[in-house]
Amino acid sequence: MTQVNQLEAWLAQEQEVLAQLAAAGSVPGVARPEQVAGKSGLEIMRAVLTGEIPHAAIAKTLDFVLIEVAEGRAVFQGTPGPAHLNPLGTIHGGWYATLLDSALGCAVHTMMPPGRAYTTAELSVNLVRSIGSKVSRVRAEGKVIHCGRQLATAEARLFGPDGTLYAHATTTCLVFEIPAPK
């Protein structure tokens, strides 16, 4: 697939997801306990993708959206823009890191059984190329490497529609049981 065709496919998928969220009346926010009770991480992530559960406000702030989820995998698509520039005129490394961290964490989240959660213990990001003004979209694809009872690890890549790699990252997450409500 050519770069132009790939970008068109990405934009079409993005519009489909945004239309689904709009139709569901989805707004950024925090899920209520009853919205996630008894659900697996994959069920929760699918509900976020369809707008049944609120999506993270940071996605609106930093102009990225969850595009796909599957067991052990999460894909976010971002629109680098002027609001994300550092003083030198390139996309700020924190934007790369946030997009990658979202893909990593959500990939791990898809592996959580009901009653289990995770938190990031370590995040390592390697920026390998600057995102220039001609790049209209990038994707962060996170994949779980290992998920056990206490630790999970994942890796992610941030790339453009032409396959150019801009950054890659890894994470280690602590996995724990969600405390029962008091």
DRENTOR-397363 format. One line per 2 residues: number of its first residue (from 1); their letters; for each residue x, y, z of N, C-alpha, C. Coordinates in steps of 0.02 Angstrom, whole numbers, plus 50000, padded with zeros to 5 digits. Example, Ala and Ser with C-alpha at 12.3 -4.5 7.8 and 13.67 -1.06 7.14 Angstrom:
// residues 2
1) as) 50660,49716,50390,50615,49775,50390,50660,49835,50390 | 50642,49888,50354,50684,49947,50357,50645,50002,50394
This chain:
// residues 182
1) mt) 50042,49942,50000,50000,50000,50000,50045,50062,50000 | 50029,50111,49958,50069,50171,49955,50057,50214,50017
3) qv) 50102,50262,50029,50096,50306,50086,50030,50345,50083 | 50011,50369,50025,49949,50406,50017,49889,50362,50033
5) nq) 49889,50301,50006,49834,50254,50020,49831,50236,50094 | 49890,50227,50125,49892,50210,50196,49864,50267,50237
7) le) 49884,50328,50222,49859,50386,50258,49783,50392,50249 | 49758,50382,50189,49686,50384,50177,49650,50331,50218
9) aw) 49678,50271,50223,49648,50217,50262,49648,50237,50337 | 49704,50266,50360,49708,50288,50430,49656,50341,50444
11) la) 49650,50391,50400,49602,50445,50410,49530,50419,50410 | 49515,50371,50366,49448,50341,50363,49433,50304,50428
13) qe) 49481,50266,50453,49471,50230,50515,49462,50279,50574 | 49501,50333,50574,49494,50384,50626,49424,50414,50625
15) qe) 49400,50432,50565,49333,50462,50559,49279,50413,50582 | 49288,50349,50567,49241,50298,50589,49237,50295,50665
17) vl) 49295,50295,50697,49298,50292,50771,49267,50356,50800 | 49285,50414,50773,49258,50477,50800,49183,50481,50790
19) aq) 49157,50456,50734,49085,50455,50722,49050,50410,50773 | 49080,50352,50787,49053,50305,50836,49050,50338,50905
21) la) 49104,50372,50924,49106,50406,50989,49053,50461,50992 | 49046,50499,50939,48996,50553,50936,48926,50524,50941
23) aa) 48913,50470,50904,48846,50439,50904,48829,50412,50974 | 48879,50389,51010,48868,50363,51078,48864,50419,51130
25) gs) 48879,50481,51108,48879,50537,51155,48937,50534,51203 | 48992,50502,51181,49050,50494,51224,49084,50561,51236
27) vp) 49102,50571,51299,49140,50631,51318,49200,50609,51359 | 49253,50648,51360,49310,50631,51402,49289,50629,51476
29) gv) 49320,50586,51513,49305,50582,51584,49332,50520,51616 | 49303,50502,51673,49324,50444,51712,49264,50398,51718
31) ar) 49275,50334,51706,49221,50285,51711,49197,50280,51783 | 49132,50271,51791,49103,50260,51857,49116,50187,51876
33) pe) 49122,50172,51940,49137,50104,51962,49088,50052,51934 | 49024,50068,51928,48976,50020,51902,48985,50007,51827
35) qv) 49018,50053,51791,49031,50043,51720,49086,49992,51708 | 49130,49982,51756,49186,49936,51746,49182,49874,51790
37) ag) 49137,49873,51838,49131,49817,51885,49118,49752,51847 | 49158,49701,51863,49148,49635,51834,49173,49627,51762
39) ks) 49201,49679,51734,49225,49676,51664,49300,49662,51662 | 49320,49626,51610,49391,49616,51598,49420,49681,51569
41) gl) 49486,49685,51569,49518,49743,51539,49501,49751,51465 | 49498,49695,51429,49481,49698,51358,49409,49724,51349
43) ei) 49363,49700,51391,49294,49725,51387,49291,49800,51401 | 49329,49823,51449,49331,49894,51466,49359,49934,51407
45) mr) 49414,49911,51378,49445,49948,51322,49399,49949,51262 | 49363,49894,51249,49315,49894,51193,49258,49943,51207
47) av) 49237,49949,51270,49185,49996,51288,49209,50068,51280 | 49271,50081,51294,49299,50148,51282,49298,50162,51207
49) lt) 49319,50114,51168,49322,50122,51094,49253,50135,51064 | 49201,50106,51092,49133,50115,51065,49096,50174,51098
51) ge) 49127,50204,51149,49096,50261,51181,49050,50244,51238 | 49047,50182,51258,49005,50162,51315,49035,50185,51381
53) ip) 49100,50191,51383,49137,50215,51441,49176,50277,51418 | 49181,50329,51460,49218,50389,51440,49290,50374,51420
55) ha) 49314,50413,51374,49385,50408,51354,49425,50459,51392 | 49491,50450,51393,49535,50493,51432,49536,50564,51405
57) ai) 49531,50613,51450,49531,50683,51431,49597,50703,51398 | 49652,50671,51417,49717,50689,51388,49718,50677,51313
59) ak) 49678,50630,51289,49675,50616,51217,49649,50677,51179 | 49599,50710,51208,49573,50771,51176,49626,50827,51181
61) tl) 49656,50834,51239,49706,50887,51250,49764,50880,51201 | 49788,50819,51191,49847,50808,51148,49830,50783,51078
63) df) 49766,50782,51060,49743,50766,50993,49764,50696,50969 | 49744,50646,51009,49752,50577,50986,49691,50537,51005
65) vl) 49683,50480,50973,49623,50439,50983,49640,50365,50981 | 49605,50327,51023,49611,50254,51022,49579,50230,50958
67) ie) 49615,50190,50920,49591,50166,50854,49572,50092,50856 | 49612,50052,50890,49600,49979,50891,49621,49950,50958
69) va) 49586,49898,50979,49608,49858,51036,49595,49784,51020 | 49638,49743,51046,49631,49670,51042,49669,49643,51103
71) eg) 49663,49580,51115,49699,49551,51171,49774,49563,51164 | 49803,49598,51212,49874,49612,51212,49897,49665,51163
73) ra) 49850,49705,51136,49868,49754,51085,49823,49815,51089 | 49852,49874,51080,49814,49936,51076,49848,49983,51027
75) vf) 49808,50019,50987,49834,50065,50937,49802,50133,50947 | 49843,50184,50952,49820,50254,50955,49846,50290,50893
77) qg) 49806,50338,50870,49826,50379,50813,49827,50452,50837 | 49881,50487,50820,49888,50556,50842,49900,50603,50785
79) tp) 49880,50666,50797,49889,50719,50748,49938,50769,50776 | 50002,50765,50755,50050,50814,50781,50035,50883,50752
81) gp) 50035,50933,50795,50018,51000,50772,50055,51054,50809 | 50040,51116,50792,50075,51174,50822,50072,51175,50898
83) ah) 50017,51151,50928,50011,51151,51001,50060,51103,51035 | 50091,51059,50995,50136,51008,51023,50210,51025,51011
85) ln) 50224,51083,50984,50293,51102,50967,50331,51123,51029 | 50396,51107,51029,50441,51133,51079,50469,51200,51053
87) pl) 50508,51236,51092,50534,51301,51069,50578,51297,51006 | 50604,51238,50990,50646,51231,50931,50605,51216,50868
89) gt) 50539,51208,50876,50496,51198,50818,50485,51125,50798 | 50502,51078,50841,50488,51008,50827,50439,50982,50879
91) ih) 50409,50926,50865,50359,50898,50912,50395,50879,50977 | 50366,50901,51032,50394,50891,51099,50399,50817,51116
93) gg) 50453,50796,51146,50462,50726,51165,50409,50700,51212 | 50380,50744,51252,50326,50724,51297,50264,50701,51259
95) wy) 50253,50730,51199,50196,50708,51159,50208,50637,51135 | 50269,50624,51109,50287,50555,51089,50275,50508,51148
97) at) 50302,50526,51206,50300,50483,51265,50228,50469,51287 | 50185,50520,51285,50116,50510,51306,50079,50464,51260
99) ll) 50090,50472,51195,50057,50428,51146,50081,50356,51155 | 50146,50347,51163,50174,50280,51173,50151,50250,51239
101) ds) 50151,50289,51293,50129,50265,51358,50056,50243,51356 | 50015,50279,51319,49944,50261,51312,49938,50193,51277
103) al) 49975,50183,51223,49972,50120,51187,49998,50062,51231 | 50052,50074,51266,50080,50023,51310,50032,50004,51366
105) gc) 50007,50055,51402,49963,50042,51458,49898,50009,51437 | 49869,50032,51383,49806,50003,51360,49815,49932,51335
107) av) 49872,49917,51304,49887,49848,51284,49889,49803,51345 | 49923,49826,51398,49925,49788,51461,49854,49782,51490
109) ht) 49816,49837,51487,49748,49837,51514,49705,49782,51483 | 49714,49770,51418,49674,49718,51384,49687,49648,51412
111) mm) 49740,49639,51449,49757,49574,51477,49732,49563,51548 | 49702,49615,51577,49680,49610,51647,49614,49573,51653
113) pp) 49611,49522,51696,49547,49490,51710,49505,49536,51755 | 49441,49522,51762,49400,49563,51808,49431,49565,51878
115) gr) 49431,49624,51908,49457,49631,51975,49532,49643,51979 | 49565,49647,51922,49638,49659,51922,49651,49724,51885
117) ay) 49704,49758,51905,49724,49821,51873,49800,49824,51870 | 49826,49879,51845,49898,49887,51838,49916,49960,51848
119) tt) 49979,49972,51859,50005,50040,51858,50075,50038,51829 | 50094,50089,51794,50160,50092,51763,50213,50098,51818
121) ae) 50263,50055,51815,50319,50058,51861,50381,50087,51826 | 50385,50076,51761,50443,50099,51723,50421,50112,51651
123) ls) 50445,50167,51624,50432,50185,51554,50498,50207,51524 | 50516,50177,51468,50577,50196,51433,50559,50214,51361
125) vn) 50576,50275,51340,50559,50299,51274,50623,50317,51236 | 50627,50294,51175,50683,50311,51131,50656,50349,51070
127) lv) 50675,50412,51064,50656,50453,51006,50710,50443,50954 | 50691,50420,50895,50741,50405,50844,50739,50452,50784
129) rs) 50685,50492,50780,50679,50539,50723,50628,50592,50743 | 50641,50653,50722,50592,50706,50737,50533,50702,50689
131) ig) 50475,50721,50715,50415,50723,50675,50411,50793,50645 | 50417,50797,50580,50416,50862,50546,50346,50885,50529
133) sk) 50341,50944,50503,50276,50975,50488,50238,50940,50432 | 50271,50899,50392,50236,50864,50338,50202,50800,50361
135) vs) 50214,50780,50423,50183,50718,50450,50116,50737,50481 | 50062,50714,50449,49995,50733,50473,49966,50685,50524
137) rv) 49989,50623,50526,49966,50573,50574,50023,50526,50590 | 50021,50501,50652,50066,50447,50673,50024,50397,50712
139) ra) 50050,50337,50717,50017,50285,50757,50066,50257,50808 | 50038,50244,50867,50075,50210,50920,50042,50143,50929
141) eg) 50079,50090,50917,50053,50022,50925,50088,49988,50982 | 50050,49971,51034,50077,49937,51092,50059,49863,51091
143) kv) 50107,49822,51111,50098,49749,51114,50126,49722,51179 | 50088,49679,51212,50111,49648,51274,50163,49595,51258
145) ih) 50216,49596,51296,50268,49545,51290,50255,49489,51341 | 50238,49510,51403,50226,49462,51457,50174,49492,51504
147) cg) 50129,49450,51528,50081,49472,51578,50073,49417,51629 | 50097,49430,51689,50092,49382,51743,50047,49409,51799
149) rq) 50048,49375,51856,50006,49396,51912,50030,49461,51945 | 50096,49475,51940,50123,49534,51975,50155,49584,51928
151) la) 50180,49562,51871,50214,49606,51823,50190,49595,51753 | 50189,49649,51715,50175,49645,51643,50226,49689,51608
153) ta) 50246,49667,51548,50292,49708,51508,50261,49715,51438 | 50277,49771,51407,50251,49784,51340,50301,49827,51301
155) ea) 50292,49827,51236,50334,49869,51192,50287,49905,51143 | 50310,49963,51119,50270,50002,51072,50316,50036,51022
157) rl) 50287,50051,50964,50321,50087,50911,50277,50145,50889 | 50308,50202,50875,50273,50260,50848,50298,50270,50777
159) fg) 50251,50266,50729,50272,50267,50659,50222,50306,50616 | 50245,50326,50557,50203,50362,50510,50172,50316,50459
161) pd) 50128,50343,50416,50094,50302,50366,50141,50272,50314 | 50201,50300,50308,50250,50272,50262,50295,50220,50295
163) gt) 50281,50206,50359,50320,50157,50397,50379,50186,50433 | 50392,50251,50426,50448,50282,50461,50440,50276,50536
165) ly) 50491,50251,50569,50491,50244,50642,50514,50310,50672 | 50474,50337,50718,50492,50399,50752,50515,50387,50823
167) ah) 50488,50335,50855,50508,50320,50924,50486,50249,50941 | 50516,50221,50993,50494,50157,51019,50501,50159,51095
169) at) 50463,50117,51129,50462,50120,51202,50448,50051,51231 | 50465,50045,51295,50447,49985,51333,50420,50008,51401
171) tt) 50383,49963,51432,50358,49976,51499,50359,49913,51541 | 50364,49923,51606,50352,49871,51655,50296,49897,51699
173) cl) 50244,49856,51707,50187,49875,51748,50179,49828,51807 | 50159,49855,51863,50142,49815,51921,50068,49796,51914
175) vf) 50054,49732,51924,49985,49707,51919,49961,49692,51990 | 49899,49712,52005,49874,49704,52073,49798,49692,52072
177) ei) 49774,49669,52128,49702,49659,52137,49670,49726,52156 | 49613,49741,52127,49578,49803,52144,49546,49793,52213
179) pa) 49562,49839,52259,49533,49832,52326,49456,49836,52324 | 49424,49796,52365,49351,49797,52369,49328,49864,52399
181) pk) 49272,49890,52375,49246,49953,52404,49229,49945,52477 | 49241,49998,52516,49228,49995,52588,49157,50012,52603
